[in-house]
């Protein structure tokens, strides 16, 4: 087994949903709760560098939000870098923090993922929901992300001759998990009928195939392996890291039903971790739309092409199944504050591997994989965590 | 003198009470563009667009027409001249074009006659009824030669009009000694306006004459339609004339027949189910607001213009080194990165296979499409295959979005996309393929070389005459 790259020693998570708190308050709450979660205690001043993942949704402080993190995190003027990689912003921010401590440059780094999406009017919000996609071809043809994933889903179901029940199952399962997560936006189960009879947004996707619009922030404390045990006896080790990019527009990618960026990220993460897929206890995948979870199962190497549906329909991705997927409810039920999602997935790995996930705890969880996608597959990160 | 050899007909996509009516994404420019594409696509040599030197526009074309037709055919040297809407403008365009054409110097006359329905709505963006025709004049191929037109305040059929020096049919038709001067009269009837004197054809003793109704078309479109009838009825005769009675005056248009004219168009061969009349009526209720949103996800004007060769003409680059095809065109080969040795080519615009499809439902559209959705409701978007591994994302227009299916075929048309920064943006959209023939080989739809790098003339000519 390869040596540890870094350690998570603390993590904080606000509720996700349509919240009254503004972005500054969300950042403060997430950082404070991350610091409070450190077993042996930690002073703000001990943090050496910070990385902020945010899209700057609706134009809010899109230019220079790093200073805001310095203020609200009481970071005493350390370097702060904002990373914007669409929905994968904080997945990439986490990787930047891992590299900062892995290189020996810093002992301790902070990652914050943030998005505040519900402050603005609905037309303005819909306008902004497209900024991470291809504007020259997809947007001009009248597509938002729901439309792009609608194209993917139509092709996937047609190519593998599958019924839409495979999509339904993802929504039902993730809502079941989200109901157990106190931070989730939707804490209620849904029936198959509710999913399939909800209004169509972009065929074959219904409203219940789509993740919601959410506010929220997440903070992670990343330590170098050398200092991690100064802060906790139960660090969660980062053992594998991979990332990739692809063409921005679906029309320019090799496949319409597979994300090359995910495949590349997964291959790199498993190679660095020297881990086998069979040792993974749970997956946190980027299910912005239900179809995306099926693609993720295949691209991450947990199902053959076209077999993600079967794995899901057979119940193997439920919390009690062979490979639990999105025990926190996923983007679908937990919510998807764009810049916060990658960090939120790592938060779930942190609590699951420390056996502190409460009602949704996966028994015997020892290795977790998180998968964060930007755009409709233009970029992706995969991170592997092992219990300490 | 050049002659009319190709005439194409395009009808607006919608039907309202049996009359062709524009959809929200059509205007004079998109109809004229389609008409020109039909003519240029009719087996003409690939260098035809570069031979096209001038376009005469008859109708109220939007400002984009000043550069849009040249962009559409990929010929920067194309000149655009405007003529007044109506019969006279049309004839003025024909005669001017016939006089200026020569070998390697062709002209097109594009008439788009759309009339806003007279119910008091905004004339700019409300649905319009009417039709459009385009004619290409070729100097080397004989067809119909426009002789000229004249106005008279007395019926050309009345005895007094035959006198020497007066404006009449004999003058228009040229020298009486011209062999076989038999005359065919086509009387363009404006119901209720044609005076009784018109019923005296013996005054000029034509071999035949016929009244034909205006078919509910506006005047320029009617003129093209009559021209077509005239050509068909001329038979072995060499001269013909059209008469139109307009209020208190008569217009006489004369032609000489030298050869055959190719009549093209999508009136008969394409059957487009009309969209719901309710939504067309909804469109009549108000014009589409110009969207001036200039933040977030939009395409700034310079980038829109930069992309037009690929967006309007489906141009791609083929790399001489790796043979890879780059679409949309970029400054270098997307496969091997070489920026030199790229040959411009055109990918097929019709009969493209659908690989993926979605229907964007109200609320699922980007805000730029809000007005369109308010008028027409859901629309389909497809990814279609231009050639193996080369795909394009297109909105579907004209039809019920449910009709398109994965594995089926689509054709493409230039249409309005949406208003932005005070102007309409245009791009290709998908319509159901005219030929739903899976057996049709991909080769016939394969790329043709760019007009900017023409093949040898010899090849082109032999093709033109075939």
Interface residues (C-beta under 8 A of the other chain):
Chain A: X59 X123 X126 X127 X128 X130 X131 X133 X135 X136 X137 X138 X139 X140 X141 X142 X143 X144 X146 X147 X150 X151 X152 X153 X154 X155 X158 X199 X200 X201 X202 X203 X204 X205 X249 X250 X251 X252 X256
Chain B: X293 X295 X296 X297 X298 X299 X303 X307 X311 X328 X355 X356 X357 X358 X359 X360 X361 X363 X364 X365 X366 X367 X368 X369 X370 X372 X379 X381 X382 X383 X391 X392 X393 X394 X395 X406 X407 X417 X425 X427
